[in-house]
Amino acid sequence: MKAIGIREFRDKATHYLASQEVVAIKRHNKVVGFYIPVHASEETEVKQALEKLEQAIDLSLIESGLDEESLSLALDLSTSGH
């Protein structure tokens, strides 16, 4: 996986969108997101996976009693000291 800055992703978006490479996008040397290419044949599978993820997050919020921001902070690995 390649890690690039937000400006590079913006400036070369056409290149990355045509590529099959997964890209980590950084802002101020911290990963802020990922670009994960999806083949048309995988679109339904991806939608189903995202729906399951959303359900898991909703259940985690209910069971933990946390709000979205607190859960996000609890899952933030960028400050783990690695």
PyMOL Python script that loads the backbone (N, CA, C, O; Angstrom):
from pymol import cmd

cmd.read_pdbstr("""\
ATOM      1  N   MET A   1       0.858  -1.177   0.000  1.00  0.00           N
ATOM      2  CA  MET A   1       0.000   0.000   0.000  1.00  0.00           C
ATOM      3  C   MET A   1       0.896   1.228   0.000  1.00  0.00           C
ATOM      4  O   MET A   1       1.898   1.293   0.711  1.00  0.00           O
ATOM      5  N   LYS A   2       0.515   2.177  -0.798  1.00  0.00           N
ATOM      6  CA  LYS A   2       1.260   3.418  -0.920  1.00  0.00           C
ATOM      7  C   LYS A   2       0.609   4.481  -0.038  1.00  0.00           C
ATOM      8  O   LYS A   2      -0.617   4.551   0.046  1.00  0.00           O
ATOM      9  N   ALA A   3       1.417   5.305   0.616  1.00  0.00           N
ATOM     10  CA  ALA A   3       0.909   6.419   1.417  1.00  0.00           C
ATOM     11  C   ALA A   3       1.288   7.716   0.720  1.00  0.00           C
ATOM     12  O   ALA A   3       2.446   7.925   0.357  1.00  0.00           O
ATOM     13  N   ILE A   4       0.299   8.586   0.539  1.00  0.00           N
ATOM     14  CA  ILE A   4       0.537   9.860  -0.151  1.00  0.00           C
ATOM     15  C   ILE A   4      -0.166  10.984   0.608  1.00  0.00           C
ATOM     16  O   ILE A   4      -1.061  10.745   1.419  1.00  0.00           O
ATOM     17  N   GLY A   5       0.255  12.194   0.327  1.00  0.00           N
ATOM     18  CA  GLY A   5      -0.381  13.367   0.917  1.00  0.00           C
ATOM     19  C   GLY A   5      -1.674  13.717   0.204  1.00  0.00           C
ATOM     20  O   GLY A   5      -1.910  13.311  -0.933  1.00  0.00           O
ATOM     21  N   ILE A   6      -2.492  14.469   0.891  1.00  0.00           N
ATOM     22  CA  ILE A   6      -3.782  14.892   0.334  1.00  0.00           C
ATOM     23  C   ILE A   6      -3.591  15.665  -0.969  1.00  0.00           C
ATOM     24  O   ILE A   6      -4.342  15.456  -1.921  1.00  0.00           O
ATOM     25  N   ARG A   7      -2.611  16.541  -1.027  1.00  0.00           N
ATOM     26  CA  ARG A   7      -2.390  17.335  -2.242  1.00  0.00           C
ATOM     27  C   ARG A   7      -2.018  16.448  -3.420  1.00  0.00           C
ATOM     28  O   ARG A   7      -2.505  16.645  -4.533  1.00  0.00           O
ATOM     29  N   GLU A   8      -1.142  15.457  -3.165  1.00  0.00           N
ATOM     30  CA  GLU A   8      -0.778  14.553  -4.259  1.00  0.00           C
ATOM     31  C   GLU A   8      -1.998  13.778  -4.736  1.00  0.00           C
ATOM     32  O   GLU A   8      -2.185  13.593  -5.939  1.00  0.00           O
ATOM     33  N   PHE A   9      -2.832  13.324  -3.801  1.00  0.00           N
ATOM     34  CA  PHE A   9      -4.038  12.592  -4.198  1.00  0.00           C
ATOM     35  C   PHE A   9      -4.946  13.487  -5.036  1.00  0.00           C
ATOM     36  O   PHE A   9      -5.477  13.063  -6.062  1.00  0.00           O
ATOM     37  N   ARG A  10      -5.116  14.714  -4.593  1.00  0.00           N
ATOM     38  CA  ARG A  10      -5.956  15.655  -5.342  1.00  0.00           C
ATOM     39  C   ARG A  10      -5.376  15.931  -6.724  1.00  0.00           C
ATOM     40  O   ARG A  10      -6.094  15.889  -7.723  1.00  0.00           O
ATOM     41  N   ASP A  11      -4.072  16.212  -6.780  1.00  0.00           N
ATOM     42  CA  ASP A  11      -3.435  16.575  -8.046  1.00  0.00           C
ATOM     43  C   ASP A  11      -3.365  15.415  -9.033  1.00  0.00           C
ATOM     44  O   ASP A  11      -3.382  15.628 -10.245  1.00  0.00           O
ATOM     45  N   LYS A  12      -3.288  14.191  -8.520  1.00  0.00           N
ATOM     46  CA  LYS A  12      -3.165  13.013  -9.381  1.00  0.00           C
ATOM     47  C   LYS A  12      -4.366  12.079  -9.236  1.00  0.00           C
ATOM     48  O   LYS A  12      -4.249  10.869  -9.429  1.00  0.00           O
ATOM     49  N   ALA A  13      -5.502  12.645  -8.900  1.00  0.00           N
ATOM     50  CA  ALA A  13      -6.700  11.832  -8.645  1.00  0.00           C
ATOM     51  C   ALA A  13      -7.054  10.934  -9.825  1.00  0.00           C
ATOM     52  O   ALA A  13      -7.405   9.770  -9.629  1.00  0.00           O
ATOM     53  N   THR A  14      -6.969  11.446 -11.021  1.00  0.00           N
ATOM     54  CA  THR A  14      -7.301  10.639 -12.196  1.00  0.00           C
ATOM     55  C   THR A  14      -6.424   9.395 -12.263  1.00  0.00           C
ATOM     56  O   THR A  14      -6.909   8.304 -12.564  1.00  0.00           O
ATOM     57  N   HIS A  15      -5.143   9.558 -11.984  1.00  0.00           N
ATOM     58  CA  HIS A  15      -4.215   8.427 -11.986  1.00  0.00           C
ATOM     59  C   HIS A  15      -4.612   7.400 -10.923  1.00  0.00           C
ATOM     60  O   HIS A  15      -4.706   6.208 -11.216  1.00  0.00           O
ATOM     61  N   TYR A  16      -4.842   7.853  -9.708  1.00  0.00           N
ATOM     62  CA  TYR A  16      -5.170   6.923  -8.618  1.00  0.00           C
ATOM     63  C   TYR A  16      -6.533   6.264  -8.814  1.00  0.00           C
ATOM     64  O   TYR A  16      -6.703   5.092  -8.477  1.00  0.00           O
ATOM     65  N   LEU A  17      -7.501   6.994  -9.353  1.00  0.00           N
ATOM     66  CA  LEU A  17      -8.820   6.426  -9.600  1.00  0.00           C
ATOM     67  C   LEU A  17      -8.797   5.359 -10.685  1.00  0.00           C
ATOM     68  O   LEU A  17      -9.633   4.456 -10.683  1.00  0.00           O
ATOM     69  N   ALA A  18      -7.850   5.453 -11.609  1.00  0.00           N
ATOM     70  CA  ALA A  18      -7.717   4.456 -12.664  1.00  0.00           C
ATOM     71  C   ALA A  18      -6.871   3.265 -12.214  1.00  0.00           C
ATOM     72  O   ALA A  18      -6.866   2.219 -12.863  1.00  0.00           O
ATOM     73  N   SER A  19      -6.175   3.428 -11.126  1.00  0.00           N
ATOM     74  CA  SER A  19      -5.273   2.390 -10.621  1.00  0.00           C
ATOM     75  C   SER A  19      -6.028   1.361  -9.787  1.00  0.00           C
ATOM     76  O   SER A  19      -7.152   1.605  -9.348  1.00  0.00           O
ATOM     77  N   GLN A  20      -5.406   0.221  -9.578  1.00  0.00           N
ATOM     78  CA  GLN A  20      -5.982  -0.805  -8.698  1.00  0.00           C
ATOM     79  C   GLN A  20      -5.253  -0.838  -7.358  1.00  0.00           C
ATOM     80  O   GLN A  20      -5.433  -1.766  -6.570  1.00  0.00           O
ATOM     81  N   GLU A  21      -4.430   0.179  -7.104  1.00  0.00           N
ATOM     82  CA  GLU A  21      -3.623   0.229  -5.896  1.00  0.00           C
ATOM     83  C   GLU A  21      -4.400   0.878  -4.743  1.00  0.00           C
ATOM     84  O   GLU A  21      -5.044   1.913  -4.916  1.00  0.00           O
ATOM     85  N   VAL A  22      -4.325   0.250  -3.569  1.00  0.00           N
ATOM     86  CA  VAL A  22      -4.897   0.841  -2.365  1.00  0.00           C
ATOM     87  C   VAL A  22      -3.951   1.942  -1.901  1.00  0.00           C
ATOM     88  O   VAL A  22      -2.735   1.752  -1.873  1.00  0.00           O
ATOM     89  N   VAL A  23      -4.509   3.091  -1.538  1.00  0.00           N
ATOM     90  CA  VAL A  23      -3.698   4.238  -1.163  1.00  0.00           C
ATOM     91  C   VAL A  23      -4.147   4.764   0.198  1.00  0.00           C
ATOM     92  O   VAL A  23      -5.334   4.998   0.426  1.00  0.00           O
ATOM     93  N   ALA A  24      -3.178   4.945   1.101  1.00  0.00           N
ATOM     94  CA  ALA A  24      -3.445   5.624   2.375  1.00  0.00           C
ATOM     95  C   ALA A  24      -3.218   7.106   2.124  1.00  0.00           C
ATOM     96  O   ALA A  24      -2.201   7.495   1.550  1.00  0.00           O
ATOM     97  N   ILE A  25      -4.157   7.929   2.551  1.00  0.00           N
ATOM     98  CA  ILE A  25      -4.067   9.370   2.324  1.00  0.00           C
ATOM     99  C   ILE A  25      -3.741  10.052   3.642  1.00  0.00           C
ATOM    100  O   ILE A  25      -4.430   9.866   4.645  1.00  0.00           O
ATOM    101  N   LYS A  26      -2.666  10.853   3.620  1.00  0.00           N
ATOM    102  CA  LYS A  26      -2.180  11.502   4.840  1.00  0.00           C
ATOM    103  C   LYS A  26      -2.387  13.011   4.792  1.00  0.00           C
ATOM    104  O   LYS A  26      -2.361  13.643   3.736  1.00  0.00           O
ATOM    105  N   ARG A  27      -2.591  13.547   5.966  1.00  0.00           N
ATOM    106  CA  ARG A  27      -2.641  14.998   6.158  1.00  0.00           C
ATOM    107  C   ARG A  27      -1.796  15.291   7.383  1.00  0.00           C
ATOM    108  O   ARG A  27      -2.057  14.753   8.459  1.00  0.00           O
ATOM    109  N   HIS A  28      -0.805  16.123   7.237  1.00  0.00           N
ATOM    110  CA  HIS A  28       0.135  16.421   8.318  1.00  0.00           C
ATOM    111  C   HIS A  28       0.748  15.137   8.879  1.00  0.00           C
ATOM    112  O   HIS A  28       0.868  14.970  10.093  1.00  0.00           O
ATOM    113  N   ASN A  29       1.130  14.242   7.981  1.00  0.00           N
ATOM    114  CA  ASN A  29       1.777  12.966   8.314  1.00  0.00           C
ATOM    115  C   ASN A  29       0.914  12.011   9.123  1.00  0.00           C
ATOM    116  O   ASN A  29       1.446  11.085   9.735  1.00  0.00           O
ATOM    117  N   LYS A  30      -0.392  12.205   9.146  1.00  0.00           N
ATOM    118  CA  LYS A  30      -1.318  11.278   9.800  1.00  0.00           C
ATOM    119  C   LYS A  30      -2.305  10.765   8.758  1.00  0.00           C
ATOM    120  O   LYS A  30      -2.828  11.537   7.954  1.00  0.00           O
ATOM    121  N   VAL A  31      -2.552   9.472   8.776  1.00  0.00           N
ATOM    122  CA  VAL A  31      -3.504   8.892   7.829  1.00  0.00           C
ATOM    123  C   VAL A  31      -4.902   9.396   8.171  1.00  0.00           C
ATOM    124  O   VAL A  31      -5.365   9.273   9.305  1.00  0.00           O
ATOM    125  N   VAL A  32      -5.562   9.964   7.167  1.00  0.00           N
ATOM    126  CA  VAL A  32      -6.920  10.482   7.361  1.00  0.00           C
ATOM    127  C   VAL A  32      -7.950   9.695   6.568  1.00  0.00           C
ATOM    128  O   VAL A  32      -9.154   9.898   6.725  1.00  0.00           O
ATOM    129  N   GLY A  33      -7.469   8.793   5.710  1.00  0.00           N
ATOM    130  CA  GLY A  33      -8.410   7.997   4.932  1.00  0.00           C
ATOM    131  C   GLY A  33      -7.690   7.066   3.991  1.00  0.00           C
ATOM    132  O   GLY A  33      -6.462   7.053   3.901  1.00  0.00           O
ATOM    133  N   PHE A  34      -8.482   6.295   3.299  1.00  0.00           N
ATOM    134  CA  PHE A  34      -7.961   5.328   2.348  1.00  0.00           C
ATOM    135  C   PHE A  34      -8.762   5.407   1.067  1.00  0.00           C
ATOM    136  O   PHE A  34      -9.970   5.646   1.084  1.00  0.00           O
ATOM    137  N   TYR A  35      -8.076   5.202  -0.046  1.00  0.00           N
ATOM    138  CA  TYR A  35      -8.764   4.997  -1.310  1.00  0.00           C
ATOM    139  C   TYR A  35      -8.607   3.523  -1.631  1.00  0.00           C
ATOM    140  O   TYR A  35      -7.492   3.024  -1.783  1.00  0.00           O
ATOM    141  N   ILE A  36      -9.738   2.827  -1.733  1.00  0.00           N
ATOM    142  CA  ILE A  36      -9.742   1.400  -2.024  1.00  0.00           C
ATOM    143  C   ILE A  36     -10.553   1.205  -3.300  1.00  0.00           C
ATOM    144  O   ILE A  36     -11.775   1.348  -3.293  1.00  0.00           O
ATOM    145  N   PRO A  37      -9.866   0.878  -4.395  1.00  0.00           N
ATOM    146  CA  PRO A  37     -10.596   0.699  -5.654  1.00  0.00           C
ATOM    147  C   PRO A  37     -11.540  -0.498  -5.595  1.00  0.00           C
ATOM    148  O   PRO A  37     -11.242  -1.512  -4.963  1.00  0.00           O
ATOM    149  N   VAL A  38     -12.668  -0.366  -6.255  1.00  0.00           N
ATOM    150  CA  VAL A  38     -13.667  -1.434  -6.278  1.00  0.00           C
ATOM    151  C   VAL A  38     -13.997  -1.750  -7.731  1.00  0.00           C
ATOM    152  O   VAL A  38     -14.313  -0.856  -8.515  1.00  0.00           O
ATOM    153  N   HIS A  39     -13.923  -3.022  -8.078  1.00  0.00           N
ATOM    154  CA  HIS A  39     -14.330  -3.462  -9.409  1.00  0.00           C
ATOM    155  C   HIS A  39     -15.848  -3.485  -9.464  1.00  0.00           C
ATOM    156  O   HIS A  39     -16.506  -3.731  -8.453  1.00  0.00           O
ATOM    157  N   ALA A  40     -16.394  -3.235 -10.618  1.00  0.00           N
ATOM    158  CA  ALA A  40     -17.850  -3.249 -10.781  1.00  0.00           C
ATOM    159  C   ALA A  40     -18.440  -4.576 -10.314  1.00  0.00           C
ATOM    160  O   ALA A  40     -19.533  -4.608  -9.748  1.00  0.00           O
ATOM    161  N   SER A  41     -17.718  -5.670 -10.550  1.00  0.00           N
ATOM    162  CA  SER A  41     -18.215  -6.989 -10.147  1.00  0.00           C
ATOM    163  C   SER A  41     -18.250  -7.154  -8.629  1.00  0.00           C
ATOM    164  O   SER A  41     -18.941  -8.034  -8.116  1.00  0.00           O
ATOM    165  N   GLU A  42     -17.515  -6.320  -7.916  1.00  0.00           N
ATOM    166  CA  GLU A  42     -17.451  -6.412  -6.454  1.00  0.00           C
ATOM    167  C   GLU A  42     -18.396  -5.428  -5.763  1.00  0.00           C
ATOM    168  O   GLU A  42     -18.505  -5.427  -4.537  1.00  0.00           O
ATOM    169  N   GLU A  43     -19.070  -4.603  -6.538  1.00  0.00           N
ATOM    170  CA  GLU A  43     -19.859  -3.514  -5.968  1.00  0.00           C
ATOM    171  C   GLU A  43     -20.920  -4.007  -4.979  1.00  0.00           C
ATOM    172  O   GLU A  43     -21.057  -3.435  -3.898  1.00  0.00           O
ATOM    173  N   THR A  44     -21.660  -5.041  -5.322  1.00  0.00           N
ATOM    174  CA  THR A  44     -22.699  -5.560  -4.433  1.00  0.00           C
ATOM    175  C   THR A  44     -22.080  -6.096  -3.149  1.00  0.00           C
ATOM    176  O   THR A  44     -22.593  -5.859  -2.056  1.00  0.00           O
ATOM    177  N   GLU A  45     -20.974  -6.820  -3.290  1.00  0.00           N
ATOM    178  CA  GLU A  45     -20.293  -7.370  -2.129  1.00  0.00           C
ATOM    179  C   GLU A  45     -19.792  -6.251  -1.201  1.00  0.00           C
ATOM    180  O   GLU A  45     -19.882  -6.364   0.021  1.00  0.00           O
ATOM    181  N   VAL A  46     -19.276  -5.197  -1.781  1.00  0.00           N
ATOM    182  CA  VAL A  46     -18.789  -4.063  -0.993  1.00  0.00           C
ATOM    183  C   VAL A  46     -19.943  -3.386  -0.264  1.00  0.00           C
ATOM    184  O   VAL A  46     -19.821  -3.052   0.914  1.00  0.00           O
ATOM    185  N   LYS A  47     -21.066  -3.181  -0.956  1.00  0.00           N
ATOM    186  CA  LYS A  47     -22.232  -2.569  -0.316  1.00  0.00           C
ATOM    187  C   LYS A  47     -22.707  -3.405   0.862  1.00  0.00           C
ATOM    188  O   LYS A  47     -23.050  -2.860   1.911  1.00  0.00           O
ATOM    189  N   GLN A  48     -22.730  -4.727   0.699  1.00  0.00           N
ATOM    190  CA  GLN A  48     -23.151  -5.610   1.787  1.00  0.00           C
ATOM    191  C   GLN A  48     -22.177  -5.526   2.962  1.00  0.00           C
ATOM    192  O   GLN A  48     -22.599  -5.506   4.118  1.00  0.00           O
ATOM    193  N   ALA A  49     -20.887  -5.478   2.672  1.00  0.00           N
ATOM    194  CA  ALA A  49     -19.886  -5.374   3.735  1.00  0.00           C
ATOM    195  C   ALA A  49     -20.028  -4.055   4.484  1.00  0.00           C
ATOM    196  O   ALA A  49     -19.914  -4.025   5.709  1.00  0.00           O
ATOM    197  N   LEU A  50     -20.275  -2.961   3.760  1.00  0.00           N
ATOM    198  CA  LEU A  50     -20.448  -1.663   4.412  1.00  0.00           C
ATOM    199  C   LEU A  50     -21.718  -1.630   5.264  1.00  0.00           C
ATOM    200  O   LEU A  50     -21.733  -1.017   6.332  1.00  0.00           O
ATOM    201  N   GLU A  51     -22.778  -2.285   4.795  1.00  0.00           N
ATOM    202  CA  GLU A  51     -24.000  -2.365   5.590  1.00  0.00           C
ATOM    203  C   GLU A  51     -23.751  -3.135   6.883  1.00  0.00           C
ATOM    204  O   GLU A  51     -24.232  -2.737   7.943  1.00  0.00           O
ATOM    205  N   LYS A  52     -22.997  -4.242   6.802  1.00  0.00           N
ATOM    206  CA  LYS A  52     -22.666  -5.014   8.002  1.00  0.00           C
ATOM    207  C   LYS A  52     -21.809  -4.190   8.949  1.00  0.00           C
ATOM    208  O   LYS A  52     -22.006  -4.241  10.163  1.00  0.00           O
ATOM    209  N   LEU A  53     -20.856  -3.428   8.408  1.00  0.00           N
ATOM    210  CA  LEU A  53     -20.017  -2.565   9.235  1.00  0.00           C
ATOM    211  C   LEU A  53     -20.868  -1.524   9.945  1.00  0.00           C
ATOM    212  O   LEU A  53     -20.686  -1.281  11.138  1.00  0.00           O
ATOM    213  N   GLU A  54     -21.790  -0.912   9.227  1.00  0.00           N
ATOM    214  CA  GLU A  54     -22.674   0.090   9.829  1.00  0.00           C
ATOM    215  C   GLU A  54     -23.503  -0.522  10.955  1.00  0.00           C
ATOM    216  O   GLU A  54     -23.671   0.093  12.008  1.00  0.00           O
ATOM    217  N   GLN A  55     -24.018  -1.726  10.738  1.00  0.00           N
ATOM    218  CA  GLN A  55     -24.790  -2.410  11.770  1.00  0.00           C
ATOM    219  C   GLN A  55     -23.922  -2.711  12.991  1.00  0.00           C
ATOM    220  O   GLN A  55     -24.370  -2.561  14.128  1.00  0.00           O
ATOM    221  N   ALA A  56     -22.686  -3.133  12.754  1.00  0.00           N
ATOM    222  CA  ALA A  56     -21.777  -3.439  13.862  1.00  0.00           C
ATOM    223  C   ALA A  56     -21.452  -2.186  14.663  1.00  0.00           C
ATOM    224  O   ALA A  56     -21.376  -2.232  15.891  1.00  0.00           O
ATOM    225  N   ILE A  57     -21.261  -1.072  13.973  1.00  0.00           N
ATOM    226  CA  ILE A  57     -20.979   0.191  14.668  1.00  0.00           C
ATOM    227  C   ILE A  57     -22.192   0.626  15.481  1.00  0.00           C
ATOM    228  O   ILE A  57     -22.052   1.032  16.634  1.00  0.00           O
ATOM    229  N   ASP A  58     -23.382   0.543  14.887  1.00  0.00           N
ATOM    230  CA  ASP A  58     -24.602   0.910  15.609  1.00  0.00           C
ATOM    231  C   ASP A  58     -24.777   0.056  16.856  1.00  0.00           C
ATOM    232  O   ASP A  58     -25.116   0.574  17.920  1.00  0.00           O
ATOM    233  N   LEU A  59     -24.549  -1.244  16.734  1.00  0.00           N
ATOM    234  CA  LEU A  59     -24.659  -2.146  17.877  1.00  0.00           C
ATOM    235  C   LEU A  59     -23.617  -1.808  18.937  1.00  0.00           C
ATOM    236  O   LEU A  59     -23.915  -1.832  20.131  1.00  0.00           O
ATOM    237  N   SER A  60     -22.400  -1.495  18.508  1.00  0.00           N
ATOM    238  CA  SER A  60     -21.337  -1.119  19.446  1.00  0.00           C
ATOM    239  C   SER A  60     -21.700   0.145  20.212  1.00  0.00           C
ATOM    240  O   SER A  60     -21.438   0.249  21.410  1.00  0.00           O
ATOM    241  N   LEU A  61     -22.305   1.105  19.520  1.00  0.00           N
ATOM    242  CA  LEU A  61     -22.726   2.343  20.183  1.00  0.00           C
ATOM    243  C   LEU A  61     -23.789   2.053  21.233  1.00  0.00           C
ATOM    244  O   LEU A  61     -23.735   2.584  22.342  1.00  0.00           O
ATOM    245  N   ILE A  62     -24.748   1.216  20.886  1.00  0.00           N
ATOM    246  CA  ILE A  62     -25.827   0.877  21.815  1.00  0.00           C
ATOM    247  C   ILE A  62     -25.279   0.131  23.024  1.00  0.00           C
ATOM    248  O   ILE A  62     -25.581   0.484  24.164  1.00  0.00           O
ATOM    249  N   GLU A  63     -24.469  -0.905  22.776  1.00  0.00           N
ATOM    250  CA  GLU A  63     -23.970  -1.748  23.858  1.00  0.00           C
ATOM    251  C   GLU A  63     -22.965  -1.031  24.754  1.00  0.00           C
ATOM    252  O   GLU A  63     -22.907  -1.296  25.954  1.00  0.00           O
ATOM    253  N   SER A  64     -22.178  -0.128  24.182  1.00  0.00           N
ATOM    254  CA  SER A  64     -21.151   0.544  24.973  1.00  0.00           C
ATOM    255  C   SER A  64     -21.676   1.781  25.688  1.00  0.00           C
ATOM    256  O   SER A  64     -21.109   2.213  26.691  1.00  0.00           O
ATOM    257  N   GLY A  65     -22.760   2.350  25.169  1.00  0.00           N
ATOM    258  CA  GLY A  65     -23.273   3.591  25.739  1.00  0.00           C
ATOM    259  C   GLY A  65     -22.474   4.811  25.299  1.00  0.00           C
ATOM    260  O   GLY A  65     -22.717   5.919  25.776  1.00  0.00           O
ATOM    261  N   LEU A  66     -21.524   4.611  24.392  1.00  0.00           N
ATOM    262  CA  LEU A  66     -20.710   5.722  23.898  1.00  0.00           C
ATOM    263  C   LEU A  66     -21.431   6.450  22.772  1.00  0.00           C
ATOM    264  O   LEU A  66     -22.284   5.882  22.091  1.00  0.00           O
ATOM    265  N   ASP A  67     -21.066   7.734  22.587  1.00  0.00           N
ATOM    266  CA  ASP A  67     -21.553   8.427  21.400  1.00  0.00           C
ATOM    267  C   ASP A  67     -20.530   8.200  20.276  1.00  0.00           C
ATOM    268  O   ASP A  67     -19.466   7.630  20.516  1.00  0.00           O
ATOM    269  N   GLU A  68     -20.847   8.640  19.064  1.00  0.00           N
ATOM    270  CA  GLU A  68     -19.969   8.383  17.918  1.00  0.00           C
ATOM    271  C   GLU A  68     -18.573   8.958  18.117  1.00  0.00           C
ATOM    272  O   GLU A  68     -17.581   8.312  17.778  1.00  0.00           O
ATOM    273  N   GLU A  69     -18.487  10.163  18.661  1.00  0.00           N
ATOM    274  CA  GLU A  69     -17.177  10.799  18.856  1.00  0.00           C
ATOM    275  C   GLU A  69     -16.333  10.015  19.857  1.00  0.00           C
ATOM    276  O   GLU A  69     -15.141   9.806  19.630  1.00  0.00           O
ATOM    277  N   SER A  70     -16.935   9.582  20.955  1.00  0.00           N
ATOM    278  CA  SER A  70     -16.201   8.814  21.957  1.00  0.00           C
ATOM    279  C   SER A  70     -15.740   7.472  21.403  1.00  0.00           C
ATOM    280  O   SER A  70     -14.624   7.033  21.678  1.00  0.00           O
ATOM    281  N   LEU A  71     -16.605   6.818  20.620  1.00  0.00           N
ATOM    282  CA  LEU A  71     -16.222   5.544  20.009  1.00  0.00           C
ATOM    283  C   LEU A  71     -15.087   5.764  19.014  1.00  0.00           C
ATOM    284  O   LEU A  71     -14.155   4.963  18.949  1.00  0.00           O
ATOM    285  N   SER A  72     -15.159   6.832  18.248  1.00  0.00           N
ATOM    286  CA  SER A  72     -14.102   7.151  17.296  1.00  0.00           C
ATOM    287  C   SER A  72     -12.781   7.371  18.013  1.00  0.00           C
ATOM    288  O   SER A  72     -11.746   6.880  17.562  1.00  0.00           O
ATOM    289  N   LEU A  73     -12.799   8.094  19.114  1.00  0.00           N
ATOM    290  CA  LEU A  73     -11.580   8.320  19.885  1.00  0.00           C
ATOM    291  C   LEU A  73     -11.053   7.021  20.482  1.00  0.00           C
ATOM    292  O   LEU A  73      -9.843   6.806  20.539  1.00  0.00           O
ATOM    293  N   ALA A  74     -11.958   6.156  20.925  1.00  0.00           N
ATOM    294  CA  ALA A  74     -11.545   4.870  21.507  1.00  0.00           C
ATOM    295  C   ALA A  74     -10.875   3.980  20.458  1.00  0.00           C
ATOM    296  O   ALA A  74     -10.002   3.179  20.793  1.00  0.00           O
ATOM    297  N   LEU A  75     -11.276   4.113  19.203  1.00  0.00           N
ATOM    298  CA  LEU A  75     -10.716   3.290  18.127  1.00  0.00           C
ATOM    299  C   LEU A  75      -9.548   3.946  17.407  1.00  0.00           C
ATOM    300  O   LEU A  75      -8.963   3.345  16.505  1.00  0.00           O
ATOM    301  N   ASP A  76      -9.202   5.162  17.789  1.00  0.00           N
ATOM    302  CA  ASP A  76      -8.121   5.907  17.122  1.00  0.00           C
ATOM    303  C   ASP A  76      -6.781   5.320  17.518  1.00  0.00           C
ATOM    304  O   ASP A  76      -6.349   5.459  18.662  1.00  0.00           O
ATOM    305  N   LEU A  77      -6.123   4.662  16.572  1.00  0.00           N
ATOM    306  CA  LEU A  77      -4.844   4.021  16.844  1.00  0.00           C
ATOM    307  C   LEU A  77      -3.665   4.948  16.562  1.00  0.00           C
ATOM    308  O   LEU A  77      -2.518   4.584  16.821  1.00  0.00           O
ATOM    309  N   SER A  78      -3.932   6.129  16.039  1.00  0.00           N
ATOM    310  CA  SER A  78      -2.835   7.031  15.654  1.00  0.00           C
ATOM    311  C   SER A  78      -2.093   7.570  16.856  1.00  0.00           C
ATOM    312  O   SER A  78      -0.959   8.027  16.712  1.00  0.00           O
ATOM    313  N   THR A  79      -2.687   7.535  18.039  1.00  0.00           N
ATOM    314  CA  THR A  79      -2.027   8.061  19.234  1.00  0.00           C
ATOM    315  C   THR A  79      -1.515   6.949  20.139  1.00  0.00           C
ATOM    316  O   THR A  79      -1.250   7.175  21.320  1.00  0.00           O
ATOM    317  N   SER A  80      -1.374   5.736  19.578  1.00  0.00           N
ATOM    318  CA  SER A  80      -0.971   4.602  20.390  1.00  0.00           C
ATOM    319  C   SER A  80       0.529   4.577  20.683  1.00  0.00           C
ATOM    320  O   SER A  80       1.001   3.705  21.413  1.00  0.00           O
ATOM    321  N   GLY A  81       1.272   5.517  20.127  1.00  0.00           N
ATOM    322  CA  GLY A  81       2.691   5.596  20.411  1.00  0.00           C
ATOM    323  C   GLY A  81       3.567   4.769  19.503  1.00  0.00           C
ATOM    324  O   GLY A  81       4.768   4.659  19.748  1.00  0.00           O
ATOM    325  N   HIS A  82       2.995   4.171  18.440  1.00  0.00           N
ATOM    326  CA  HIS A  82       3.763   3.358  17.494  1.00  0.00           C
ATOM    327  C   HIS A  82       4.440   4.220  16.484  1.00  0.00           C
ATOM    328  O   HIS A  82       5.134   3.711  15.604  1.00  0.00           O
TER     329      HIS A  82
END
""", "prot")
cmd.dss("prot")
cmd.show_as("cartoon", "prot")
cmd.util.cbc("prot")
cmd.orient("prot")
